[in-house]
Amino acid sequence: MMVLYSGTTCPYSHRCRFVLFEKGMDFEIRDVDLFAKPEDIALMNPYNEVPILV
């Protein structure tokens, strides 16, 4: 199953959610606090930004 790391107020994250829902993909959403990002976000994305689809 895919995991979408997403910010609740990030418009790019919302776009990813819309596309995944419309395509009927099986995925899990993990909301990320954009002001206190966990360290594993930097390991998955060198820009340390969301959205990240794994």
Contact map, one row per residue, 1 for C-alpha under 8 A:
111000000000000000000000011100000000000000000000000000
111100000000000000000000011100000000000000000000000011
111110000000000000000000001111000000000000000000000011
011111000000000000000000001111000000000000000000001111
001111100000000000000000000011110000000000000000011110
000111110100110000000000000011110000000000000000011100
000011111100100000000000000000111100000000000000011000
000001111100110000000000000000111000000000000000000000
000000111110000000000000000000000000000000000000000000
000001111111110000000000000000000000000000000000010000
000000001111111000000000000000000000000000000000000000
000000000111111100000000000000000000000000000000011000
000001110111111110000000000000000000000000000000011000
000001010111111111000000000000000000000000000000000000
000000000011111111100000000000000000000000000000000000
000000000001111111110000000000000000000000000000001000
000000000000111111111000000000000000000000000000000000
000000000000011111111100000000000000000000000000000000
000000000000001111111110000000000000000000000000000000
000000000000000111111111111000000000000000000000000000
000000000000000011111111100000000000000000000000000000
000000000000000001111111100000000000000000000000000000
000000000000000000111111100000000000000000000000000000
000000000000000000011111110000000000000000000000000000
000000000000000000011111111000000000000000000000000000
110000000000000000010001111100000000000000000000000000
111100000000000000010000111110000000000000000000000000
111100000000000000000000011111000000000000000000000000
001111000000000000000000001111100000000000000000000000
001111000000000000000000000111110000000000000000000000
000011110000000000000000000011111000000000000000000000
000011110000000000000000000001111100110000000000000000
000000110000000000000000000000111111100000000000000000
000000100000000000000000000000011111100000000000000000
000000000000000000000000000000001111100000000000000000
000000000000000000000000000000001111110000000000000000
000000000000000000000000000000011111111010000000000000
000000000000000000000000000000010001111111000000000000
000000000000000000000000000000000000111111100000000000
000000000000000000000000000000000000011111110000000000
000000000000000000000000000000000000111111111001100000
000000000000000000000000000000000000011111111111100000
000000000000000000000000000000000000001111111101000000
000000000000000000000000000000000000000111111101000100
000000000000000000000000000000000000000011111111100100
000000000000000000000000000000000000000001111111000000
000000000000000000000000000000000000000001001111100000
000000000000000000000000000000000000000011111111110000
000000000000000000000000000000000000000011001011111100
000011100101100000000000000000000000000000000001111100
000111100001100100000000000000000000000000000000111110
000111000000000000000000000000000000000000011000111111
011110000000000000000000000000000000000000000000001111
011100000000000000000000000000000000000000000000000111
